[in-house]
Structures are given as C-alpha cells and as structure tokens.
C-alpha cells in the first residue's frame, strides 16, 4: 500500500513515496444517490422521498432513511470489501443531501449529509480502502436519466449558469472538508455528463478544477468523458493531477444483448470498445479509470435458465477484467449492493423490505418501469412498439437525437414508462409502508445490513482474482497500439 495523498504522475497514480498504485473496487450506488432498480422504487429519488413523506409523515420518513443510510454500509461491509482484495470504493452522492433548491449555497441542516459520508470514509480508511467522492446528481440534471435524479428528459444543468455556480460552491465545500484526508483518493465532480453541444463540458472542467484547487491543491480529480463517459469531443488538453474516466458497459451483459460465449470475435469486440473509449487517455498519456462496468444477473425466481445466463455473464465480466489487467487501468465495478440485479451482495428475498415491495416489483416488470436489466413484457411492448414505429416513420431524425447511443425506442420508453408512468405510481409504492411503526421501518432498513444479505459468489470470485494486480513498477509502461493495429482494431 502506498502512502500519503495520491496524485497523478504521467500515466500512473502514486503516493508521496513515489510508488504507483492501481485502484480497483466498486461503487456504493443506491445509498446517498438512490436509483430505482437498486432499491426497488419507481422513478426518481426526489419523487421517492416525496411519496414517503406523504404516506409516512416527515418524522417517520427521516427515521427510516437515517436507519437506511446506516445499515446500507457498516463495518461488516468494509471488512468484506477489503477481504476481496479491493482497495477503492466510489461514493455516489446527490447534491440534495447538502443543499436545498429553495435555499441554495447554504449547507442543509448545517451539513447533515456529511455525517453519512464521514462515517463511510472513516470505515473504509480503517480497512485501508480509498474512497472517491462522486457527485452523481447535480442541480438541473447533468444528463437526462433517472440516476441523476432528473424527473424530465432535459439536462438543464448545461443551459443555466446558476446550476453550474451552485456545483462550484458545493465542491468547494466538499474539498475544504476532505483536503487533509489521505484516504480520500479524490473527487469525481460530474457523473456521466451529457452536454449536447460537447464543448461546454471541458470548459466547465477548466473552471471547476481551478475552484477546487483553491480549497484543496493536492487531491486528484476524476473526470468523466461526455455522453455517459464515452465521448471526448472538444477535449484537446489535459488538466494537472487529473485522471480521466470512461464507462465500459457491454451489451452482452444485459437481457437485450447477445449471450457471451467467449468467441474470438466477441473478445475482440470488447477490446475494441475499451480502446475506442480510452483513446483520449492513451493519446495524452494520462491514467485511465473505468468508473462503471458490469453485467446484470438473471433472477432464479424468474428465469429458468438463470444458471447458464449468469455463468455467461460472469465469464463476460472476467474477460473484461483481463482486458483491464492488460492495460493496468483503475476500475470501479457498478455496483456493491442492491436488491438482486447487479450487486456484489444483494438482499435476501425473504427480508422484510423485499417481501413488502414484491407485488410492486411484479408491476414494475410488467410495465417496464426500470431501464436497467428490464424484462420483456407483452403488455408494455404491444403499446410502445407501434408508437416507436410510427415516430420513426413520420420523423426519421428521431433515431439520431442526442444522446446519440439512444434510438427512438429508448427515448420513448424513458419518457413514457420510466418518467411519466413511474411518477404516477410513486405514491402506490409508498403505500405499501403505510401504518408501519418505527420498529417495522427499522426492520425494513435492516434488510440492507450486510449480515442479512446474500453474496454473489461468482462475481466476487472474479473480482478477487483480478483485484490483486494493484502495485506496479514505476518503470512499467502501458501497452500502446501501433497506428496500423489501432486502426484495424477500431475499424473491425
């Protein structure tokens, strides 16, 4: 293990002893930035809170969520995480924990959100786990998706300077608080930005880097590429002491993708995808961080072929990790804990939380309210598919709208199923908790405690096998591709 506050040197991350280190771990998604598929609610985090307040009242709402944040990550989680050889935990955060839209630039309740962050940062440090602080949801929404707690399809952050000014203010507060903490590996200022004009993102990085450095001149910044951390248009220079980040999900790890068989063609496709996204970092000789990747897993209660599907997806993950070993990049799997879709550990189906929400989860699948790992549904598709076909017929440019990876079908299911229908049903989800006592609510929250969770053994075995490649020689050079080989790889 290296020492001191980590920093960038060339294409490596080092401590103040000069020794390189490779950070590898996972992310605490669904905690201080809640996501619908991770814990089961419909729609966006803010509507989830609003519905719980409506049904439970403010006092019980506050009681439940304080217990939820406590049980979601405890010392048992940190101990387990470290036992897998992992050395870095990314902490996604929603700005609403620190600032209120109606009282901007004032720490909420004196900074109560830091209570939870401080506890997890300290627990991780005890087990020699670095943390990366990640602002996952920004004022106005930095992308048009649910995981930025955006109730619309409009990323207003890019069009309103006041949203941008507030994020600068918040990061100055965060940086001032953690500037002397050597177990904080740095700050991830914007998760998965989606700037339709592209040039505003690197310009904003130029601005916020200077502002953070005024408060904390030493910690690294971890900077996502545009369009969900996949594009680098208008990035023509690198900032000092910064790691640049891509996200590298493979469609073969999702229900709508082809099944992974380990063929030479599939493996080549995985490497091409990675090399394309990492081209900016290779060109500028910076460190590379894959901030998110990982398949979803079939549900034994729903999928008769779940063993075969999950074996294929674990093999896919292992192949991706082999590629990352080859280039010795930093990585953070998505994600650590959930209700059984993707996490290293997941809730027991017999827990109070899972039994309470089970009927609503069935409805979510039928209406395709979740984007992540959604199940086929005749009920939803017989309505959506004709609408998509009609839109593509009368407005062929629909398939070309930004974000560019999205075709019309994804745009429409997000607008109708994942935004509108989900918001209409948010209160129904909360109604399942009506009348619960504080003891009942604590039992629901305690369903997320590590000792009550189930470990996903195949996934954890694969991570452990590749997490051990951490320290590297100071003279080690990342593999480079000749122009001919790179051109062939990217054009295949």
N, C-alpha and C positions, 0 to 999 in steps of 0.2 A: 504494500500500500504506500502510495506517495504521501507527501506531507504538504501542509500549507494550503493557501487558497490556490485552486487550479487556474491555469492560464494557458493560452494558445502560444505555441512556438512552431512556426511553419505549418506543417500539416498534422501536428500532434498536439495533444493536451498533456501538460506536465504540471508537477508540483514545484514548490520552491526549492526542492532538492535536485531539480532538473530531470527527474525520472519520468518517462512517458507512462500514461495510464490510459486504458480503454474502458470507458464507462458502458456497462451493459445492465439492463434491468427491465422495468415495466412501468406502468403508469397507474395512478390511483384515480382513474376515471370513475364518475358516478358519485363522488364524495363531495368536495366543495364545488364541483361543477357537475350537477346531476344530468344524466341522459336517460331518455325514456326506455331504451332497450336494456340498460344496465340494471335498473331497479324496478321497471315494470309499468310506470305511469304513462299516460298518453301525452303527446305534445311537448311543450317547452317547460323548463324548470320553473320559470316565474308563474305560469298558469297552474302548475302543480302546487306550488306554495299557496297561491290564492285560493284554490279549491279546498285545500286542507284547512286554511283559516276559516273559510265559510262553514265547513262542516264541523270542525273541532273547536273553533274559537282560537284566539291568539295565544292564550296561555298554554293550552294543550298542544297546539302546533309547535310552539317554542320548546316545550318539554320534549316532545317526540324527536324533533330534529337535533336538539342538543345531544340526546342519547344516541341517535343515529350516527352523528359525526364521531362520537366517542367510540362506539362499538365497531364502526367500519374499519378502523385501523388501530390496533392495540399493540402492546409489546409482543404478543404472540405472533402477530403478523410480521413484525420486523425480524423476529427470530427466525421464522420460517423462510422469509425472503432471503436473508443472509445465508441460510443453510443451503440454498440452491446455488451459491457462488455469485449471486447477483450483487452489484455494488452501487446501483443508482436507481432512485425512484423519482419519476416525474410527477409533480403535484399540480394537476389542472385546477384552476380557480375561476370562479365567476366574480366579476367586479362588484356584483350586488352584495357580496359579503362585507365589502369595505366602504361602499359609498351608495347613497340613495339618489335616485334620479331627481327627486324633488328637493334635495339638499346637497348639491354637487360640491366636490372639493372639501368635504368635511368627513373625517373618518366616522363611520357608522358606529354609534354606541361606544365611542371612544376607541374604536379599533377592535371590536369583539371578534371579527374574522381572524385576526392574527392569533387568537387563543388556540384555535384548532391547528393552524399552520405550525405555530411554535412547538406544539406538543409532538406532531409527527416528525418535524425536522429533528427534534431532540431525540426521539425514539430511534430514528434512523441513524443518527450520529453514534448512539450507544453501540450499535451493531456495525459500525464502520460502513454505513450506506450513505452515499451522497444524495442530495436532493436537487432537482431542477424545478424552480418555481415557474409555472406556466399560466399565463393569463388566457384562459380558454374561451371566455365570453366577455366582449367589450361593449361599451355603450354604443347603441345603434346597430350592433351586429357587424362583425368584420367579414362574415360570409352569410349566405342565405340558408343555412342549415340549422337543424334543431340543436346541435351541440354547441352553438354559440348563443343559446337561449334566445334565438331570434324568432318571434311569433309571426314574421312575414317572410316573403322571399326577397326582401330588399336589404342589401348590406349598406345601411345608411352611414356607417362609420366613415366611409370614404368621401362622402359629399358634405359633411358637416364638420367644420374646424373645431367646434366646441367639443364634439365627441373625442376628437384627437387630442385636444388640450387636456381633457379630463384624464385620458390614459397616461399622458406625460406626467400629470400630477400624481396619479396613483403609483406609477413606477418609481417616482422619486421617493414616495413614502416607503414603498417596499424596500428599495435599495438602501435607504437610510437605516432601516431596521436590521438588515442582514449583512451589512457591509463588512463586518468583522467575523462572520461565521464561516470558517473554512470548510464545513461540511455541506454548505450550500454551494453547489457546483455552478451556479449562475442563474440567469434569468432568460426565460423564453417569452418575449414581450407580446407576441401575437400568434395564437394557434391558427393554422390553416387559413390564412388571409385569402380573400377573393376580391381583388381590385380589378374591375372590368377594363380599366384603362392601363393597368400594369405598371406604369411609371410612378404612380403615387406611393406604392409600397416601398421601393428602395429609397425614395425621397424621404418617406417617414422614418425609415430605419436610420438614415443620416441624422435626422433631427433627434430621435429619441435616444440614440446612442450617446450623443453629447450631453443630454439632460441626465441620463442615468449616471454617466461618468462624473458629473459634478457632485453627486451624492456618494458614489461608490466607484473609485477609479480602478478597482482591482478585479472584480468578478467578471467572468465571461458572459457574453450574450449568445443565445442560441436562436438563430434567425431562420424562420421558415420561408421557403420559397412561396411564390404566388399560386393561386388556384389549388387550394388544398395541399400546399407544399410540393407541387410538381412542376412548376414553370419558373423560368429565370429571365424572362424578357425585361430589358432595361436594367438588369444588374450588370454594370460594367466595371465595378471596382469592389474591393472587399474592405470591411472596416476592421480596425485593430481589435485584437483579443476577442474575436467572434468566431463561433462555429456555425456553419450553415447546415440547414436541416431539410431533408426530404421525407416524404411519407411513401411507403412502398407496399401497399396492399396488392395482393394478387387475386384476380377474379376466380382463379381455380379454387380458392378457399371459401367461396360463397355458393349458395344454392343455385344461382343462375349461371355459374361458371362451369366449364368442363371439369370432369374429375381428373385429378392429378394421378398419373401412372408412373412418373419418373422417366419418361422418354427423353431422348436427347433433344428433341425439338422443344419440349416443354421446359427443360432445364435451360436451354439456350434463350428461350423467351424470357424467363425470369431474370437472367443476367442482363439481357438487352434492356429490359425495363429499368433495372437498377442503374446501369451505366448511363442511360439517357438522362435520368433524373440527377445523377451525380456529376454530369459533365461540367457544370459550372465550378464545382469544388475541385475537380481534377485539373481543370484549366488554370485555376488561380491557386492551386496547391494549398488548400485550406483543409482543416479537419472535416470529416463527414459524420453527420448524425442522422440516422434513420429514426425519427421521433415517433413513428407509428407504423405497425405492420401486424399481421397475424390473421389467421382464418377464424371463421365461426364454426361451431361444432353442432352436429346433429343431436337431437334430443331423444334419449332412449324411450321416453314415453310416447313419442310421436312418430319416430322413424324406424321402420322395421329393419332397415339396412344400416343402422347407426354405427355399428362396429366397423363395417367396411368404409363408410364415409369418413369417420373420424380417423381411422388408420391412414387413409389417403391424405387427409388434411394435416395430420401430424407429420407425415413424410414430406409434404409440401413445405411446411414450416422448417423442417430440418434442412431441406435443400436451400431455402433462402438463407438460413444461418450459415451454411457452408460458403455461400457467396460472400456474406458479410465477413466471415473469417478470412477469406482470401484477400479482401481489401482492408481488413482490420479496422472496420468502422465502429463507431459508437452506435448503440441501438437501445430503443425502449419499446418493448412489446406493448401493444394495446390488447388486453389490459390485465390488471391484477385480480379484481373481484367483481362478480356480477351475479345475476340470477340463473345462469346456466348457458349463456350464449357463447362467451369468448374467454372468460377469465381463467387465471391460474387456479383460483379457488372459486367455488360458487355455493349458493345457498342450498341447503337441504330442502327437497321438495315437500317434506313433512313439517317444515318450520312454520311458525305462526304467520309470518309475512307471506310466504308462498301459498299457504292454504287460504289466506284471506283474499289474495288477488287472483287466484287460479281462474275463477269464472271470467274475470275481465281479460286475462291473458288469452283465453279462448276467443273472446270477441275481437281482441286486437289482431289476432292471426286471421280471422275471417274477413276483417275489414282492411287488412294490410296497413295498420296504423304505424308500424315500425318500419323504417327503411333498412335497418341492419339485419341481414340474415332473414328477410321476410319469407314467409311460406307461400306457396301457390294458393290461390283462392278463387274458385269459380265465381263466387258471389261478388267479389270486387272486380275481377278481370272482365266479366261479361259487361260491366258498365264502363270501365276505363278504356279497354282496348278499342272499342268502336269510336270513342271520343278522340283518342290519340290518332287513329287512322284518319278521322275527319279533319283534325287540325293539320296533320301533315299534308293532307290533300289541298286544303284551302290556303294554308300558309306554310309552304315548304321550308321557309327560313327558320321555322320553329326549332328544327333539329340542330341549327347552328348557333343558337343563342348561348351566351355565356351563363354559367361556367361551361366551357367547351367540352368537357368529358360527358356532359349530360345530353341525352337525346330527349325528344318530346315526352316519352313515357315517364322518364324520371322526373321531369319538370311537373307533369300533371299529377302524378301520384303524390308528390311532395305537397303541391298546392291544395289538392282536394283531400287526400287521405291523411297525410301526416301533419298538415296545418289546420285545415278547416274542421274536418271530422274529429280530429283529436281534441281540438279546443272545445268543441261542442260536448265531448264526452268526459272532460276533465273532472267535472263535478260528480259524475257517476262513479268514477274510480274512487274518489274520496269518500263517497257514501258508504263504501264497504267498511270504513273505520268509524262510522257514526256510533256514538254511545260507548265507545271504548273508554275504560278507565285509564289512569296513568300507568297502572300495573300492566294492563293489556298492551298499551302503546310501547312500554319499555320492552315487553316480550317480543313485540314486532321488531323493534330496533335491535334487540339482542340476537335476532335471527342472522344478523350480519357479522356477529362475533366469529373470529377465526375458529374457535373450538366447536362451533355449531355448523361449520361449513364443510364442504366436500372438496377434496383436492383432485385436480385434473392431472392424473399421473403421467399420461403420455406426453402432454405438453410440458410439464415440469421436468421430465427426464430429458427432453430435447433441449430445453433452455439450459439445464445444468451441464449438459455435455459441451455446450458452446460458450457458456459464461466464463469458463476457466481461462480463455485466451484474453487476458487482461493486460498484463505488463508486456511491453515490447522494448526492444533495444533502441537506444537513442539514434542509432545509425540506420535503423530499418527504413526502407523506402516503400511506399505504397506501389503496387503493381500499376504500370502505365501501359496503355494500349498504343501501338503504332497507329499512325493515321489510317493506314490501309485496313488494319484489323478492326479499329474502332468503326470505321465507315462500313465495313462488312457487317459487324455486329449490330449496328444501329439500323441497317437497311434490310436485314434479313426478314 
